């Protein structure tokens, strides 16, 4: 379940029909097939989140969590 929650848009490869699961079991990355019937719902979800993100930015939201000290090292990276 945690692997699904941690997915990012860049981890979904619609052209080659696979998902990259990062730091899964054994802290390794792996490719898993992208089911064809999930593609329309994923595209719709991405569009909804894009719209929400666009609305959040002017209100001061829309940043992301960065691991370790990256947020300190790169001040604008969360945006």
C-alpha positions as CSV (number, residue, x, y, z in Angstrom):
1,X,0.0,0.0,0.0
2,X,2.8,2.4,0.9
3,X,4.4,1.9,-2.5
4,X,1.1,3.1,-4.2
5,X,0.8,6.1,-1.9
6,X,4.4,7.2,-2.7
7,X,4.0,7.1,-6.5
8,X,4.8,10.3,-8.4
9,X,3.6,11.3,-11.8
10,X,7.1,10.8,-13.2
11,X,7.0,7.2,-12.0
12,X,4.2,6.3,-14.4
13,X,5.4,5.6,-17.9
14,X,2.3,5.7,-20.1
15,X,4.2,5.1,-23.3
16,X,5.8,1.9,-22.2
17,X,2.9,0.8,-19.9
18,X,4.8,0.4,-16.6
19,X,5.2,2.0,-13.2
20,X,8.5,2.5,-11.5
21,X,8.2,1.5,-7.8
22,X,11.0,3.3,-6.0
23,X,12.7,2.0,-2.8
24,X,10.3,-1.0,-2.6
25,X,11.2,-4.2,-0.8
26,X,14.9,-4.3,-0.1
27,X,15.2,-0.6,-0.9
28,X,15.3,-1.4,-4.6
29,X,13.5,0.1,-7.6
30,X,11.5,-2.1,-9.9
31,X,9.2,-1.9,-12.9
32,X,5.7,-3.2,-12.7
33,X,3.2,-3.4,-15.5
34,X,0.6,-0.6,-15.8
35,X,-2.9,-2.2,-16.3
36,X,-4.6,-0.8,-19.4
37,X,-7.9,-0.3,-17.6
38,X,-6.3,2.0,-15.1
39,X,-4.9,4.4,-17.6
40,X,-8.0,6.6,-18.2
41,X,-8.6,7.0,-14.4
42,X,-4.9,7.9,-13.9
43,X,-5.0,10.5,-16.6
44,X,-8.2,12.0,-15.0
45,X,-6.6,12.0,-11.6
46,X,-3.4,13.7,-12.9
47,X,-5.6,16.5,-14.5
48,X,-7.6,17.0,-11.3
49,X,-4.4,17.3,-9.2
50,X,-2.8,19.6,-11.7
51,X,-5.8,22.0,-11.4
52,X,-5.7,21.8,-7.6
53,X,-2.0,22.4,-7.6
54,X,-2.4,25.4,-9.8
55,X,-5.0,26.8,-7.4
56,X,-2.8,26.1,-4.3
57,X,0.3,27.9,-5.5
58,X,-1.0,31.4,-5.2
59,X,-2.4,30.6,-1.8
60,X,1.1,29.6,-0.5
61,X,0.6,25.9,-0.7
62,X,1.7,23.3,-3.3
63,X,5.2,22.5,-1.9
64,X,6.4,19.0,-1.5
65,X,8.3,17.1,1.2
66,X,12.0,16.6,0.5
67,X,14.0,14.0,2.3
68,X,17.1,14.6,4.5
69,X,18.7,18.0,4.2
70,X,17.7,18.7,0.6
71,X,15.2,21.3,1.7
72,X,17.9,23.2,3.6
73,X,20.4,22.9,0.8
74,X,18.1,23.8,-2.1
75,X,15.7,26.5,-0.7
76,X,13.3,26.6,-3.7
77,X,13.4,22.8,-4.5
78,X,10.1,22.0,-2.7
79,X,8.3,24.3,-5.1
